[in-house]
Amino acid sequence: MSLPRKSSLVHTRSAQNPAPIWQSEAVRAGAFIFTSAKLATDWVSAIAPEAQADQQFPHFGCPSERQTEYILRSLAQTLEQAGSTLDRVIKAHVFLLDSAQFPGFDRVWKRYFPNPPTRTTVGADGLLIPGALLEISLIAVASDSGITPQPAKSDAPRPLTKKVEAIRAGDFVFTSGQLAHDAVAGVPAEAAGAGHQVDLAKQTTYTLNNMVRSLAAAGAEPTDVVKAQSLLLNTREQEQFLPAWRDAALGTPSLAVTGIGSLLVTGTIIEIDLTAYTGTDLRLPVHRGPHGPEAVGCGELVFSAGIYPGFDTGELPAECVVHEAYPYYSSAISLQTEWVLQRLDAALREVGSDLAHIAKAQVFLTDLSDFALFDAVWRKHFQTPPARSVVKASPLPVEGARIAIEVIALTA
């Protein structure tokens, strides 16, 4: 069945230096505006001249500060075009090429956000533009939505940087990404194994216990969680994460398990990001995967799990394998992208949406040289492109899987 397009899905594409790839600068879905990830590029000279370090005065302003400044100015313009402002941002996703760039980024961030949103900041294994040090994407509340963002503060360990634990926006609660640290001595004893060894299950439990406190401060219960993102340094260890995750009994959320390059606290190996919904229009699919639903509908939004080839079976599907007799007639990334998008479409339709209603997609590639072929398949599926972020991920949990996608869509 073909679902009609909803008038409240509004795409913003810049007429000045638009990205030469198939994505919108921002998409409005109901009350929310989702931006594509911005890098410090003008799409002409890789890193824009004003975002580059001054070669004559290399010690006056660090490169990450210049790039962050450029990105946030650009995002402010995008939000204005789309019908919002930086002071209505409720969530930020930041990928750093090197965690050592964080201090410079954070100095600029504090100037732009005196009243900060929630934020998840992790290291990526690679970014699409040579010379790029970071990328930033935002979720904001539209200025005419009638929603006032409400920051929440619990008695959990305080963030060491300019962000809040959680923000309520209407019926939704967005958390910052959290790690297993106590804001004093790093990883506490209760989050470590014997002899203070790294223990993924204990870090998961410690982090989720703190996040439950953050949710409560924002007026949400653990059972209200509808989306979870587990960012692991090593996704092949997800079997150590999953039992602790199930024991937490956080509702019936869609789950994304993704590999990232680095975390900001020494000794931590996982960061967790949650979204909760406290309204009454919760839609769960009839069919559920081994790690939970592939998509959850809640009010005007739908949140998908992280879908990658073999995420449900642990083995690469036959449809994703290049035929050995015809190695030049297809490519692994093209086959896998097609498989993932078809699986996403089926999952979204079960809870009242489809590919045409995707507002924002987060794409993880294990090899950035796959991007051009991935983008060619992507274009075929989207007459009007959603907002999008693409970064390099560390190896996915299934051997041979090259792509993972998770999306937020508008209810059709």
FINU-606988 format. One line per 8 residues: number of its first residue (from 0); their letters; for each residue x, y, z negated of C-alpha. Coordinates in pm, whole numbers, plus 50000, padded with zeros to 5 digits. Example, Ala and Ser with C-alpha at 12.3 -4.5 7.8 and 13.67 -1.06 7.14 Angstrom:
2
0	AS	51230 49550 49220  51367 49894 49286 $
***
This chain:
412
0	MSLPRKSS	50000 50000 50000  50132 50343 50090  50110 50594 49808  50028 50959 49886  50284 51229 49820  50208 51441 49514  50202 51817 49569  50394 51878 49245 $
8	LVHTRSAQ	50705 51706 49387  50891 52011 49518  51238 51994 49675  51492 52277 49669  51758 52288 49940  51990 52585 49977  52010 52763 50311  52358 52888 50216 $
16	NPAPIWQS	52629 52619 50220  52392 52324 50176  52554 51993 50094  52625 51800 50417  52493 51486 50248  52134 51373 50207  52025 51518 49874  51824 51812 49746 $
24	EAVRAGAF	51985 52067 49518  51691 52021 49281  51353 51851 49267  51057 51953 49056  50845 51663 48929  50552 51795 48731  50685 52003 48442  51048 51896 48491 $
32	IFTSAKLA	51324 52005 48728  51609 51767 48808  51926 51897 48973  52173 51706 49182  52518 51675 49032  52726 51979 49116  53098 51970 49185  53321 52274 49230 $
40	TDWVSAIA	53297 52267 49609  53160 52508 49870  53142 52218 50121  53399 52402 50334  53734 52385 50155  53693 52092 49914  53745 52283 49588  53607 52634 49637 $
48	PEAQADQQ	53881 52903 49632  53729 53076 49327  53731 52743 49139  54099 52679 49207  54382 52770 48972  54567 53086 49072  54902 52963 49203  55069 53293 49111 $
56	FPHFGCPS	54941 53275 48752  54907 52901 48684  54898 52938 48306  54611 53188 48296  54296 52976 48277  54300 52598 48305  54160 52418 48613  53870 52255 48426 $
64	ERQTEYIL	53755 52597 48300  53754 52741 48651  53563 52444 48792  53311 52442 48507  53251 52815 48553  53188 52767 48925  52955 52472 48868  52744 52638 48598 $
72	RSLAQTLE	52705 52957 48803  52589 52746 49095  52349 52545 48877  52202 52867 48736  52123 52979 49092  51974 52641 49178  51749 52644 48873  51632 52996 48953 $
80	QAGSTLDR	51538 52883 49305  51355 52582 49162  51163 52778 48897  51362 52753 48575  51668 52892 48393  51969 52766 48202  51802 52844 47870  51530 52592 47955 $
88	VIKAHVFL	51773 52307 48017  51695 52009 47794  51948 51753 47916  52289 51750 48085  52492 51465 48228  52863 51539 48261  53120 51313 48426  53485 51404 48373 $
96	LDSAQFPG	53759 51262 48592  53988 51269 48288  53871 51311 47929  54173 51537 47872  53981 51798 48074  53709 51813 47807  53842 52109 47599  53850 52342 47900 $
104	FDRVWKRY	53505 52231 48008  53365 52273 47658  53498 52627 47617  53300 52740 47920  52998 52531 47823  52966 52711 47490  52951 53049 47665  52672 52939 47897 $
112	FPNPPTRT	52470 52754 47634  52456 52941 47301  52151 52723 47229  52273 52394 47375  52072 52114 47534  52127 51745 47474  52426 51617 47667  52596 51294 47765 $
120	TVGADGLL	52964 51338 47854  53176 51046 47974  53471 50979 48199  53415 50860 48555  53656 50638 48745  53632 50873 49042  53443 51169 49195  53347 51230 49557 $
128	IPGALLEI	53552 51545 49624  53934 51529 49614  54057 51765 49344  53725 51768 49157  53772 51736 48782  53408 51707 48678  53047 51705 48790  52738 51825 48604 $
136	SLIAVASD	52367 51755 48655  52081 51905 48455  51721 51843 48357  51521 52157 48281  51164 52246 48195  50992 52464 48456  50929 52821 48342  50556 52797 48416 $
144	SGITPQPA	50509 52454 48254  50382 52584 47921  50634 52358 47744  50868 52499 47481  51174 52277 47421  51213 52187 47054  51565 52090 46936  51585 51835 46655 $
152	KSDAPRPL	51844 51783 46382  51867 51479 46155  52100 51369 45875  52303 51157 46121  52673 51249 46173  52696 51591 46338  52816 51623 46696  53166 51771 46711 $
160	TKKVEAIR	53078 51984 47013  52809 52217 47144  52509 51989 47185  52204 51883 46987  52102 51530 46891  51761 51538 47055  51512 51773 47219  51138 51730 47246 $
168	AGDFVFTS	50979 51860 47567  50606 51793 47569  50550 51419 47517  50913 51335 47598  51219 51324 47373  51566 51330 47527  51870 51240 47317  52234 51325 47357 $
176	GQLAHDAV	52463 51034 47430  52596 50901 47101  52903 50699 47004  52999 50495 46698  53184 50765 46503  53120 50950 46178  53249 51295 46286  53520 51266 46017 $
184	AGVPAEAA	53755 50973 46068  53645 50833 46403  53501 50481 46414  53380 50398 46058  53437 50063 45889  53075 49953 45934  53112 49990 46313  53434 49785 46329 $
192	GAGHQVDL	53513 49417 46314  53748 49234 46080  54074 49420 46032  53913 49723 46195  53912 49544 46530  53692 49681 46808  53348 49518 46787  53094 49603 47058 $
200	AKQTTYTL	52795 49460 46872  52874 49657 46556  52933 49977 46752  52598 49925 46923  52414 49871 46595  52580 50169 46424  52504 50399 46718  52141 50291 46750 $
208	NNMVRSLA	52080 50331 46376  52194 50692 46403  51986 50746 46716  51674 50624 46537  51730 50908 46289  51767 51155 46577  51444 51031 46734  51260 51060 46404 $
216	AAGAEPTD	51374 51421 46366  51214 51489 46707  50891 51315 46611  50946 50985 46792  50947 50626 46670  51195 50357 46780  50908 50187 46964  50858 50503 47173 $
224	VVKAQSLL	51184 50452 47367  51113 50410 47739  51462 50439 47891  51808 50348 47767  52146 50392 47929  52434 50187 47792  52768 50322 47912  53040 50062 47859 $
232	LNTREQEQ	53414 50076 47913  53391 49711 48020  53056 49592 48157  53175 49232 48158  53127 49250 47780  52755 49324 47809  52670 48983 47658  52814 49115 47330 $
240	FLPAWRDA	52597 49426 47360  52264 49262 47448  52196 49071 47120  52254 49386 46913  52038 49579 47157  51751 49330 47123  51781 49327 46743  51723 49703 46738 $
248	ALGTPSLA	51366 49645 46866  51342 49979 47048  51008 49940 47221  51010 49807 47577  51246 50038 47763  51402 50006 48104  51773 49948 48050  52075 50053 48255 $
256	VTGIGSLL	52413 49899 48176  52686 50093 48351  53065 50089 48352  53248 50418 48297  53612 50523 48287  53662 50672 47941  53493 50800 47625  53573 51104 47414 $
264	VTGTIIEI	53637 50933 47079  53937 50702 47038  53837 50344 46961  53480 50371 47091  53380 50142 47375  53012 50229 47425  52795 50540 47452  52416 50515 47442 $
272	DLTAYTGT	52158 50757 47578  51783 50725 47503  51459 50878 47629  51133 50839 47436  50768 50907 47519  50506 50982 47253  50203 51021 47480  49924 50772 47547 $
280	DLRLPVHR	49976 50697 47918  50236 50421 47892  50247 50181 48189  50447 49858 48168  50490 49615 48458  50349 49265 48457  50684 49124 48566  50986 49185 48346 $
288	GPHGPEAV	51350 49097 48392  51575 48924 48141  51677 49260 47990  51334 49425 47995  51113 49600 48252  51264 49718 48578  51062 50039 48549  50841 50205 48288 $
296	GCGELVFS	50570 50460 48367  50487 50724 48108  50267 51021 48181  50387 51205 48490  50726 51030 48504  50864 50684 48575  51207 50565 48455  51380 50273 48624 $
304	AGIYPGFD	51634 50032 48488  51981 50025 48638  51941 49803 48944  52241 49633 49103  52266 49314 49308  52225 49015 49078  52130 49218 48770  51847 48971 48706 $
312	TGELPAEC	52026 48642 48786  52393 48710 48717  52484 48609 49073  52512 48808 49395  52195 48750 49605  52244 48571 49936  52094 48871 50120  52385 49083 49994 $
320	VVHEAYPY	52661 48861 50131  52812 48934 50473  52780 48629 50699  53126 48477 50734  53072 48406 51105  52973 48769 51174  53195 48983 50950  53175 49293 51174 $
328	YSSAISLQ	52798 49305 51221  52717 49422 50870  52887 49547 50556  52856 49450 50192  52762 49802 50081  52491 49838 50348  52335 49505 50256  52355 49578 49884 $
336	TEWVLQRL	52212 49929 49915  51917 49794 50114  51857 49522 49853  51872 49765 49561  51636 50017 49724  51381 49748 49810  51398 49619 49453  51355 49971 49315 $
344	DAALREVG	51055 50035 49538  50884 49717 49416  50957 49804 49053  50827 50160 49089  50507 50045 49261  50423 49819 48967  50394 50124 48742  50240 50377 48978 $
352	SDLAHIAK	50515 50527 49193  50743 50445 49488  51066 50551 49658  50901 50857 49814  50831 50995 49467  51187 50970 49331  51296 51301 49182  51649 51209 49072 $
360	AQVFLTDL	51881 50917 49144  52202 50828 48964  52425 50619 49191  52733 50428 49079  52973 50293 49343  53263 50067 49256  53450 50200 49563  53396 50558 49680 $
368	SDFALFDA	53509 50463 50031  53168 50292 50055  52991 50628 50030  52942 50702 50402  52783 50363 50474  52573 50387 50157  52454 50734 50259  52355 50612 50606 $
376	VWRKHFQT	52121 50352 50453  51996 50607 50199  51889 50849 50475  51668 50586 50635  51463 50551 50317  51409 50918 50230  51240 51156 50471  51291 51426 50208 $
384	PPARSVVK	51590 51352 49984  51576 51343 49604  51831 51503 49376  52129 51272 49332  52454 51209 49150  52720 50973 49284  53027 50868 49085  53269 50579 49084 $
392	ASPLPVEG	53193 50315 48824  53417 50050 48677  53330 49693 48786  52965 49598 48740  52858 49294 48535  52809 49076 48847  53117 48976 49047  53102 49135 49393 $
400	ARIAIEVI	52831 49392 49310  52932 49727 49461  52643 49959 49374  52402 50036 49089  52116 50285 49106  51879 50417 48840  51606 50671 48911  51347 50901 48760 $
408	ALTA	51034 50931 48972  50704 51117 48968  50389 50919 48903  50198 50898 49232 $
***
